[in-house]
């Protein structure tokens, strides 16, 4: 099978790219031919088709300015992206196309290109963009569902994206164009990594028949006996308000005994979080961004991983990566997180934003439960990965989705 992937970035930038690269690897390992269409970027992996990639976009603040009409056009409908895609299709002749994140860079134009060439196409939804112009269903730190029913103008009215009328207007208009122009209607499957997202899409009027639940894949790491079990808590991810790291630090500040925490990642909240940890006397180590072996070592050496998000998380890879290394996870009861954590079995759930509830769960893992019980929870986490999130299972389900998409096109 010849599979064409589309994504705004072709390097390991975040969780969606980790899924993309995992799928590319598993397909190639099984003998399929794979091509990728993306935008130019100096960080991209090499690609046989990079000569067709549209030019890189400025990632500064001007990208979201109404004054920059050329950038606005690229965000909303990139002719360069569509032209490049047509050339890739001509050269590669894909049997199926698989879109990941294409909003705002490759833009709505690639949907038209795929439709015009009658390429069977599926799309993985890594966020809530089809429901919310600003992706996260957050408005100034609060859960927001005002845009239900396509009322995307609320995004502009409330400046929900980066607290900017200009940025919010562009993203609201992009969402309106996609809905008004029925750009996504030709897609044969919308792949949802969480049941929470599946149900939210149905709640907002999307047909259940077009939605296919496919959890993200992760390979199990070393067995528990090979792991180093440290005494520290671990958070890894973006340092931004919706991730709930402040709640984690508040919980740690109220514990009777000092519990060390490693905070891995970068983001706009880093300076404030460092100051908060210092003021509260918390033993927090901010490591910055870690990749590959360094991140694996940080996970493997932790006692427990904490995911204290206060937004509708879809299906956080951080949970799966912790599970893969036999680490229990303490996570907030919001979005898709409760689907992944079996409370009391492979981790604990707490109410989002409730530092006292989080404190009690940390205290249980660190001070109250026997070490053997914590290890047993970690092994239960690893077993869950092997049974429900393995690359082999993901591959089998993905191929079935592709075959169904191809047959669907043939029937029209």
Residue pairs with C-beta under 8 A, 6 or more apart in sequence:
1 27
1 32
1 33
1 95
1 96
1 399
1 402
2 32
2 33
2 34
2 35
2 92
2 93
2 94
2 95
2 96
3 27
3 32
3 33
3 34
3 35
3 94
3 95
3 96
3 97
3 98
3 402
4 34
4 35
4 36
4 37
4 88
4 89
4 92
4 94
4 96
4 97
4 98
4 119
5 20
5 23
5 24
5 34
5 35
5 36
5 37
5 97
5 98
5 99
5 100
6 36
6 37
6 38
6 85
6 97
6 98
6 99
6 100
6 102
6 106
6 110
7 16
7 17
7 20
7 36
7 38
7 99
7 100
7 101
7 102
7 106
8 38
8 39
8 101
8 102
8 103
8 104
8 105
8 106
9 17
9 38
9 39
9 41
9 43
9 44
9 101
10 17
10 36
10 38
10 41
10 44
10 45
10 47
11 17
11 41
11 43
11 44
11 45
12 18
12 21
12 291
13 43
15 126
15 216
15 316
15 317
16 100
16 101
16 124
16 126
17 100
18 317
19 100
19 124
19 126
19 193
19 216
19 217
19 317
20 100
22 216
22 217
22 218
22 391
22 394
23 98
23 217
23 394
23 398
24 34
24 36
26 217
26 391
26 394
26 395
26 398
27 34
27 395
27 398
28 34
30 395
33 92
35 47
35 48
35 49
35 88
35 92
35 94
36 47
36 49
37 49
37 52
37 53
37 84
37 85
37 88
37 106
37 110
38 44
38 47
38 53
38 106
39 53
39 54
39 55
39 56
39 57
39 81
39 105
39 106
40 50
40 53
40 54
40 55
40 56
41 56
42 56
44 50
44 53
47 53
49 87
49 88
49 91
49 92
52 84
52 85
52 87
52 88
52 91
53 84
54 74
54 78
54 80
54 81
54 83
54 84
54 106
55 80
57 63
57 71
57 74
57 105
58 71
62 68
62 71
63 71
63 75
64 161
64 162
64 164
64 166
64 167
64 170
65 71
65 166
66 72
66 166
66 169
66 170
72 170
73 79
74 80
74 81
74 105
74 107
75 104
75 105
75 107
75 170
75 174
76 107
76 108
76 170
76 173
76 174
76 177
77 107
77 108
77 109
77 177
78 105
78 106
78 107
78 109
78 110
79 109
81 105
81 106
81 107
81 109
81 110
81 113
82 109
82 110
82 112
82 113
85 106
85 109
85 110
85 113
85 114
86 113
86 117
89 113
89 114
89 117
89 119
94 119
95 120
95 402
95 406
96 119
96 120
96 121
96 122
96 402
96 405
96 406
97 114
97 119
97 120
97 121
97 122
98 121
98 122
98 123
98 124
98 402
99 110
99 111
99 114
99 121
99 122
99 123
99 124
99 187
100 123
100 124
100 126
101 126
101 127
102 110
102 111
103 129
103 135
103 174
104 171
104 174
107 174
108 174
108 177
108 178
108 181
108 183
111 183
111 184
111 186
111 187
112 183
114 121
114 186
115 121
115 186
118 409
119 409
120 188
120 402
120 405
120 406
120 408
120 409
121 186
121 187
121 188
121 405
122 187
122 188
122 189
122 190
122 191
122 212
122 401
122 402
122 405
123 184
123 187
123 189
123 190
123 191
124 191
124 193
124 214
125 190
125 191
125 192
125 193
125 197
125 201
125 314
126 193
126 314
127 135
127 136
127 314
128 135
128 136
128 137
128 197
128 200
128 312
128 314
129 135
129 175
130 175
130 178
130 184
130 190
130 201
130 206
131 137
131 147
131 148
131 200
131 201
131 204
132 144
132 145
132 147
132 155
132 175
133 147
133 152
133 155
133 160
133 161
133 168
133 171
133 172
133 174
133 175
134 155
134 160
134 161
134 168
134 171
136 242
136 311
136 312
137 143
137 144
137 145
137 311
137 312
138 144
138 160
138 242
138 311
139 146
139 158
139 160
140 158
140 160
140 163
141 241
141 242
141 310
143 311
143 312
144 158
144 160
146 154
146 158
147 154
147 155
147 175
148 204
149 204
149 205
150 175
150 176
150 179
152 172
152 173
152 175
152 176
152 179
153 172
154 160
154 172
155 161
155 168
155 171
155 172
155 175
156 165
156 168
156 169
156 172
158 168
159 165
159 168
160 168
161 167
161 168
161 171
162 168
177 183
178 184
184 190
187 210
188 210
188 404
188 405
188 408
188 409
189 210
189 211
189 212
189 401
189 404
189 405
190 201
190 206
190 210
190 211
190 212
191 212
191 213
191 214
191 401
192 198
192 201
192 211
192 212
192 213
192 214
193 213
193 214
193 215
193 216
193 314
193 315
193 336
194 213
194 215
194 314
194 315
194 335
194 336
194 339
195 213
195 336
195 339
196 312
196 314
196 335
196 336
196 339
197 314
197 315
197 336
198 208
198 211
198 213
200 312
201 211
202 208
202 211
212 401
214 394
214 397
214 398
214 401
215 315
215 388
215 389
215 394
216 315
216 317
216 320
216 389
216 394
217 389
217 390
217 391
217 393
217 394
217 395
218 317
218 320
218 321
218 323
218 324
218 385
218 389
218 390
218 391
219 324
219 390
219 391
220 324
220 382
220 385
220 386
220 390
221 227
221 296
221 299
221 300
221 324
221 325
221 326
221 382
222 300
222 325
222 326
223 326
223 382
224 326
224 375
224 378
224 379
224 382
227 300
227 301
227 325
227 326
227 378
228 300
228 301
229 301
229 303
229 371
229 375
230 301
230 302
230 303
231 259
231 260
231 303
231 366
232 259
232 260
232 261
232 262
232 285
232 301
232 302
232 303
233 248
233 252
233 259
233 260
233 261
233 262
233 302
233 303
233 304
233 305
233 306
233 362
233 366
234 261
234 262
234 264
234 298
234 299
234 302
234 304
234 305
234 306
234 322
234 327
235 243
235 245
235 248
235 261
235 262
235 263
235 264
235 265
235 305
235 306
235 307
235 308
236 263
236 264
236 265
236 290
236 295
236 298
236 299
236 305
236 318
237 243
237 264
237 265
237 307
237 316
237 318
238 265
238 266
238 267
239 245
239 263
239 265
239 266
239 267
239 268
239 269
239 270
239 273
240 267
240 268
240 269
241 269
241 310
242 309
242 310
242 311
243 267
243 269
243 308
243 309
243 310
243 311
244 308
244 309
244 310
244 332
244 352
244 353
245 263
245 269
245 273
245 308
246 269
246 273
246 276
247 308
247 310
247 352
247 353
247 354
247 355
247 358
248 261
248 306
248 308
248 355
248 358
249 261
249 273
249 276
249 277
249 280
249 282
249 284
250 280
250 355
251 355
251 356
251 358
251 359
251 362
252 259
252 261
252 280
252 282
252 284
252 359
252 362
253 280
253 281
253 282
254 355
254 356
254 359
255 359
255 362
255 363
255 366
257 367
258 281
258 282
258 283
259 283
259 362
259 366
260 283
260 284
260 285
261 282
261 283
261 284
261 285
261 306
262 284
262 285
262 287
262 298
262 302
263 273
263 284
263 285
263 286
263 287
264 287
264 288
264 289
264 290
264 295
264 298
265 288
265 289
266 288
266 289
270 286
273 284
273 286
274 284
274 286
276 282
277 284
277 286
287 298
290 298
296 325
299 305
299 321
299 322
299 325
299 327
300 325
300 327
302 322
302 327
303 327
303 365
303 366
303 374
304 327
304 328
304 329
304 330
304 347
304 362
304 365
304 366
304 374
305 318
305 319
305 322
305 327
305 328
305 329
305 330
306 329
306 330
306 331
306 358
306 362
307 313
307 316
307 318
307 319
307 329
307 330
307 331
307 332
307 337
308 330
308 331
308 332
308 350
308 352
308 358
309 316
309 331
309 332
309 334
309 335
309 337
309 352
310 332
310 334
310 352
310 353
311 334
311 335
312 334
312 335
312 336
313 334
313 335
313 336
313 337
314 335
314 336
315 336
315 339
315 340
316 331
316 336
316 337
316 340
319 329
319 331
319 337
319 340
319 341
320 340
320 385
320 389
322 328
322 329
322 381
323 329
323 340
323 346
323 381
323 382
323 384
323 385
323 389
324 382
324 385
325 382
326 375
326 378
326 379
326 381
326 382
327 378
327 381
328 346
328 347
328 348
328 365
328 374
328 377
328 378
328 380
328 381
329 340
329 341
329 346
329 347
329 381
330 347
330 348
330 349
330 350
330 358
330 361
330 362
330 365
331 337
331 338
331 340
331 341
331 347
331 348
331 349
331 350
332 349
332 350
332 351
332 352
332 353
332 358
333 349
333 350
333 351
333 352
334 352
337 349
338 349
340 384
341 347
341 348
341 349
342 380
342 384
343 349
345 377
345 380
346 377
346 378
346 380
346 381
346 384
347 377
347 381
348 361
348 364
348 365
349 361
350 357
350 358
350 360
350 361
351 357
365 374
